[in-house]
Amino acid sequence: MTKQARSTWRTLGLTAAVAAALAATPLADEGMWTFENPPLELLQKRYGFVPPTGWFEHLRLSSVRFNDGGSGSFVSANGLVLTNHHVARGQIQKLSTAEHDYVRDGFYAESPAAELKCPDLELNVLVSVDDVTAQVTGAAAPGMNAKVALDARRAAQARLEKDSLSATGLRSDVVQLYQGGEYWLYRYKKYTDVRLVFAPEMQAAFFGGDPDNFTYPRHDLDFALVRVYEDDRPASVEHFLTWSANGAKAGELVFVSGHPGSTTRLQTVDQLQTNRDHDLPTFLRVIDNRLAVLRAYSERGAEQSRQAQTMAFGLENAQKAIAGELKGLQDPALMSKKQADEKEFRARVAGRPEGAAARAAWEAIGAAEQVRRTLIKLQYFRRIDFAGSSLAQTAAILVTYAHEMQKPSGERLPGYQDAQLPALMPRLTSAVPFYADMEEVLLAATLQQSVDELGGADPYVKAVLAGRTAAEAARDAVRGTRLGDAPFRQDLVKGGSAAILASTDPLLALARTAYPLRQAVREDIERRVTGVTTTAGERLGQARFAVYGHTIYPDATFTLRLSFGTVKGYPMNGTMAPPITTFYGLYDRSASFDNAPPFDLPRRFVERRHALELSTPLNFVTTNDIIGGNSGSPVVNRDGALVGLVFDGNIESLVGGVAYNEQANRTVAVHSSGILQVLRRVYDAGRLADELVAGRR
Amino acid sequence: MTKQARSTWRTLGLTAAVAAALAATPLADEGMWTFENPPLELLQKRYGFVPPTGWFEHLRLSSVRFNDGGSGSFVSANGLVLTNHHVARGQIQKLSTAEHDYVRDGFYAESPAAELKCPDLELNVLVSVDDVTAQVTGAAAPGMNAKVALDARRAAQARLEKDSLSATGLRSDVVQLYQGGEYWLYRYKKYTDVRLVFAPEMQAAFFGGDPDNFTYPRHDLDFALVRVYEDDRPASVEHFLTWSANGAKAGELVFVSGHPGSTTRLQTVDQLQTNRDHDLPTFLRVIDNRLAVLRAYSERGAEQSRQAQTMAFGLENAQKAIAGELKGLQDPALMSKKQADEKEFRARVAGRPEGAAARAAWEAIGAAEQVRRTLIKLQYFRRIDFAGSSLAQTAAILVTYAHEMQKPSGERLPGYQDAQLPALMPRLTSAVPFYADMEEVLLAATLQQSVDELGGADPYVKAVLAGRTAAEAARDAVRGTRLGDAPFRQDLVKGGSAAILASTDPLLALARTAYPLRQAVREDIERRVTGVTTTAGERLGQARFAVYGHTIYPDATFTLRLSFGTVKGYPMNGTMAPPITTFYGLYDRSASFDNAPPFDLPRRFVERRHALELSTPLNFVTTNDIIGGNSGSPVVNRDGALVGLVFDGNIESLVGGVAYNEQANRTVAVHSSGILQVLRRVYDAGRLADELVAGRR
């Protein structure tokens, strides 16, 4: 499960009716619960577990959000943070050079001084929350049209965030829960000096590569350790997780604390059908296109292959995830069940005061979805910055930034409001490597696909090509651009909107040409679709809330959630998948494929084979309900001790957003004892293992 | 894949149209070819393989049929035969006692004198074949009605068999190929003195138990070694397979020579629908019923559990196999494809001389299937001897024997004709253990299910219960019977029909009561269904033959066949199943389940772990087209050397009878180097390993 999936997972509905049915009977190990509303009754009923005072607070304050998508946890008093290799990978790659490929070879800071500062990583810890539902929903008066109401709510949120930031100095985000049934103000302590401490070699972290990704049984050491610094010294943290040397055991109750990115389990049947028939198939065409381009590029040589690796990995993951989700949606049984559930929910709400509003909401969503179906192609193909060139993305963000900064903060697009600018700046100004040739082929492919999908007569296509072929347009833009140069970008940002809009940089110019056409689609979607479905979804959320209350959990929002479950195998391939895997399995899978990539053993594992106790647990599965964004989350036991590290879901969980299935959906995690084993016996990192066990350096 | 499956696999149709399409393009690794008609052209085209002179004959004469269902091969000049543990298991159990449980503990004859004679095992080697199509089909004159024609052909077959037996002294069977398109007389050298040489403990042979059965990746040492004797001395055999110490390699061309039990790949859509909607669901109800009874019985104690083990294993296998096949048939895509194929075949044959006969055949089959649907319940439930008590089976066979022996040989049921009596006698007269309590609960369950399915008013139910409950009737019959006593049975057989029909033994009496009612159903089915579909199927076979000739292979008939394929993994669970597994995997799977049954390691494997080279191949998969009955078949390479031992198919191959799919269907085999490894390093059977490598003692 890649962190990139956070923004792309579209997951669908455990409906209210099902939730209600489940609320009547035990809910199974389902739910991504907020820490404000943990499933106390369920835990007691199902597991006889009554958390002691402070249990939730300790876990919350030990949990870390990786602001670019992913989760982690403090594991020592000296600011050490455990996460996934694939969550940290972007940073590890940025720290790598032609001489030192830390992604390929791994990294270990033998001494604190050797810890490497990550170029643009921000970590957040959720320190306080407030219910601001009244303030946000009250901002929109009853008679307002959808667009105006949305703007009013956005303005209220921006104001709340800005006021909180001013008052507390803490990062402050308003979070919408229950589809607008509630709004909460979350405040985060933020760490921006984060240094790389340890990463295994890619082949150990991602053994089995794309074939094994999203599957189980698994044999991956997908972990990395970073450390947060304050004032150039390791931060002292009060709350961190005790490391369990024995780790997860089959059958035990475990918890995952992390940041599931996005679920849409309450979408209506109309919305699901748009996803199934229009949105996801189009999305897949884009991914397929880019992967083909990257593969061809990788074949040019070893250096090109290295350059393309991280992006290709992300796209392959997205491809499997979207295809899996689409397959789930195409299951007629799923859609019939969803229809039945919606019917039941309609019946339950009909007799209540919310009934008329709910019915109107369903109708409005149905009409908006008809519109959305006509806009999907424009949405994906009237833009230069989707799943392609990073430089083009940067250019598009700069141009958007230039336009948005000309508006009052509260009217800007999400991400461009004053309180959000500190998070945006590193993306625009930090020095990160770009590979011009790769950027060029990606941009050419993006432009060409727009031609193929929209036709040469499309106004956007005519504007961006300006009589050239896609390849020519990409060459002109990428070869002439200076956007790869951080000081150049810093100057542009310093110069503000005027500088950006006046720049003669050819890629910026291309982005400016694309901008109004892209923006028109975005506004069309916002006005005719999102504005409508947001308001209508909010009404449904309120209706749902009225019927079911806090017995249900809200959709995931990349904010801190708690899930619970059991370490447990599942039926697979006609037999049982085991609750855990061992190092025996790693060596077996490698030997089974004659050590051929992606099943080749890293050199260290060949050399240290006899030093390892091969029966040591390596990975394991649990019934916890998670989704992309949970990558890097700690798995803790009843005592709150860290027994594992979430890094994936099994293939059955690709449709987990639609309907959690305790029989088959599984969280896949690295075992805490496996990590100690390799730190000591493979990586000669005993000092680090000692810190984990002792909880301090 | 259990040998029991031989009689129960109902596999369905690769249609002629598909075959034709495939014959035009390369046929993939498909087909169970006769040695008379090997796929020479395919092998040359696909693999560039041209077998040297004598290659086929050597392989054929090295291949052994286990007459009670299964395959094997000679692996030394001194009559040593390799087969599966599960093929030999019935004999191993019969050789076991309360003191020596060779199934549980394994067996190794340290010296030739210690080799144990199997109580009732016959091995066959196919030494010559003759085409007798003209003699058999000529026996039925064109105007005859179906029943008379069938009888005439059976009489001709019986005559051919008897004459050949008299003339050559060899076991002689007429084999119907291509649904009656051809008849061949097969002559076998037969061995009846067969002695057990080696068997691993059940837990090594069947590691992973029922969950892993029919699946892959796999880690089973499912092999056993027996030796044929002549004149109380090890037989000298001219043809035996050279043992490859390195064994199968990923990607290499391999052959399987063995005895696939039964496929019905040419059944019509009508026939498939009867199987899907009536036959298989009813069959499953019987198996479910018996398994529930055996499980309850096993819980009475360790000895009861031991008694029930072999039968429970067979039933669990059958359950998985039938359920898998039913699932395949319930796939709407499969049935649509079958319908399309049939349509195309109809179109191709329509313009030919065989067209009218073929059309009439389809119609006749359609009408017969309507009849069959009304008879399925009677077929399964008007009998005391189906998938239940062994003693009741013996009783039913004795009663049938008594009746059949009153007819001329040629008019008797298959299995009771003069040439077949030598094969029948051991079943009736040999000393094998029966467990009275288990027999009683099984018979009670059988009778009770007849009541439940047919109702108390059914004439059969009224007759067998005679006013008693099912439990009472079973108790009366089993507690009073002497059929467990071999001398008693030998006397009965010696006394002939009169003695059997006059015996006061209560189980025999029950079998005599059941006989006429069961017999009426059998005759009804034969007259109104089998007689019709056999003749009609023969016409379709002839039509098919006329259209496609020897470019196609005949359905399996538990006679010697050759298949070819490649050692190759396959897509599974979202990733790839490897071409081979290793001993690492055995230890991994055990540790993954905390060594809990059925994943517990045998004690020897715990103790000898460090003696093993864990990267040694253990099992592997190939694309060969096999089916139940192939268990124990050798896997040989281009040089004809033995590289493995077939013991199963993967779960995807459960529908393999319907349509071979090279992408997913796999043969599962034990690796020849894995066998050497454990003989030397785990079982201290170096002498035996030396014999395998040297090809002689």
Boltz contact constraints between the chains, C-beta under 6 A:
constraints:
  - contact:
      token1: [A, 211]
      token2: [B, 575]
      max_distance: 6.0
  - contact:
      token1: [A, 211]
      token2: [B, 576]
      max_distance: 6.0
  - contact:
      token1: [A, 212]
      token2: [B, 575]
      max_distance: 6.0
  - contact:
      token1: [A, 214]
      token2: [B, 574]
      max_distance: 6.0
  - contact:
      token1: [A, 215]
      token2: [B, 573]
      max_distance: 6.0
  - contact:
      token1: [A, 215]
      token2: [B, 574]
      max_distance: 6.0
  - contact:
      token1: [A, 215]
      token2: [B, 575]
      max_distance: 6.0
  - contact:
      token1: [A, 573]
      token2: [B, 215]
      max_distance: 6.0
  - contact:
      token1: [A, 573]
      token2: [B, 573]
      max_distance: 6.0
  - contact:
      token1: [A, 574]
      token2: [B, 214]
      max_distance: 6.0
  - contact:
      token1: [A, 574]
      token2: [B, 215]
      max_distance: 6.0
  - contact:
      token1: [A, 574]
      token2: [B, 651]
      max_distance: 6.0
  - contact:
      token1: [A, 575]
      token2: [B, 211]
      max_distance: 6.0
  - contact:
      token1: [A, 575]
      token2: [B, 212]
      max_distance: 6.0
  - contact:
      token1: [A, 575]
      token2: [B, 215]
      max_distance: 6.0
  - contact:
      token1: [A, 576]
      token2: [B, 211]
      max_distance: 6.0
  - contact:
      token1: [A, 578]
      token2: [B, 592]
      max_distance: 6.0
  - contact:
      token1: [A, 578]
      token2: [B, 593]
      max_distance: 6.0
  - contact:
      token1: [A, 580]
      token2: [B, 592]
      max_distance: 6.0
  - contact:
      token1: [A, 581]
      token2: [B, 592]
      max_distance: 6.0
  - contact:
      token1: [A, 582]
      token2: [B, 588]
      max_distance: 6.0
  - contact:
      token1: [A, 582]
      token2: [B, 591]
      max_distance: 6.0
  - contact:
      token1: [A, 584]
      token2: [B, 584]
      max_distance: 6.0
  - contact:
      token1: [A, 584]
      token2: [B, 587]
      max_distance: 6.0
  - contact:
      token1: [A, 584]
      token2: [B, 588]
      max_distance: 6.0
  - contact:
      token1: [A, 585]
      token2: [B, 588]
      max_distance: 6.0
  - contact:
      token1: [A, 587]
      token2: [B, 584]
      max_distance: 6.0
  - contact:
      token1: [A, 588]
      token2: [B, 582]
      max_distance: 6.0
  - contact:
      token1: [A, 588]
      token2: [B, 584]
      max_distance: 6.0
  - contact:
      token1: [A, 588]
      token2: [B, 585]
      max_distance: 6.0
  - contact:
      token1: [A, 588]
      token2: [B, 588]
      max_distance: 6.0
  - contact:
      token1: [A, 591]
      token2: [B, 582]
      max_distance: 6.0
  - contact:
      token1: [A, 591]
      token2: [B, 615]
      max_distance: 6.0
  - contact:
      token1: [A, 592]
      token2: [B, 578]
      max_distance: 6.0
  - contact:
      token1: [A, 592]
      token2: [B, 580]
      max_distance: 6.0
  - contact:
      token1: [A, 592]
      token2: [B, 581]
      max_distance: 6.0
  - contact:
      token1: [A, 593]
      token2: [B, 578]
      max_distance: 6.0
  - contact:
      token1: [A, 615]
      token2: [B, 591]
      max_distance: 6.0
  - contact:
      token1: [A, 651]
      token2: [B, 574]
      max_distance: 6.0
